[in-house]
Amino acid sequence: MSKCPYKYVLGIPGQGVHALRLWGVSFHDTWMTVVAAALIAYFYGYSFLYTLVGLFVLGEVLHYLFGVQTAFLTMIGVEACPS
């Protein structure tokens, strides 16, 4: 059994909706994070910047927990799903 059984639960990195990339980062994932931060900030009155940073941090933590290697995790030297 794989050490990371949920690695591809939301799609394979670099394929499908994740294929469009900007500087090595999935464009759609980034765009939807910005939209989600704007909606949360608008409806709940939180700071847009803090909400955006919080969602990006949450996203990286979730990618790590699910075993999906991201450009940011690679940049900081963290391996999401060690073999």
CORKAMO-V198162 format. One record per backbone hydrogen bond with DSSP energy under -1.0 kcal/mol. NH is the residue of the N-H (numbers start at 0). CO is the residue of the C=O. E is the energy in kcal/mol with one decimal. If there is no record, write none. Layout:
[[NH | CO | E] [NH | CO | E]]
This chain:
[[6 | 3 | -1.5] [8 | 5 | -1.5] [10 | 7 | -1.5] [14 | 11 | -2.1] [17 | 14 | -1.9] [18 | 15 | -1.8] [21 | 24 | -2.9] [24 | 21 | -1.2] [26 | 19 | -2.7] [29 | 25 | -2.0] [30 | 26 | -2.8] [31 | 27 | -2.6] [32 | 28 | -1.6] [33 | 29 | -2.1] [34 | 30 | -2.3] [35 | 31 | -2.5] [36 | 32 | -2.4] [37 | 33 | -2.2] [38 | 34 | -2.4] [39 | 35 | -2.6] [40 | 36 | -2.6] [41 | 37 | -2.3] [42 | 38 | -2.7] [43 | 39 | -2.3] [44 | 40 | -1.2] [50 | 46 | -2.3] [51 | 47 | -2.9] [52 | 48 | -2.6] [53 | 49 | -2.5] [54 | 50 | -2.5] [55 | 51 | -2.2] [56 | 52 | -2.5] [57 | 53 | -2.7] [58 | 54 | -2.5] [59 | 55 | -2.2] [60 | 56 | -2.4] [61 | 57 | -2.6] [62 | 58 | -2.5] [63 | 59 | -2.4] [64 | 60 | -2.7] [65 | 61 | -2.3] [67 | 62 | -3.0] [73 | 69 | -2.2] [74 | 70 | -2.3] [75 | 71 | -2.0] [76 | 73 | -1.0] [77 | 72 | -3.0]]
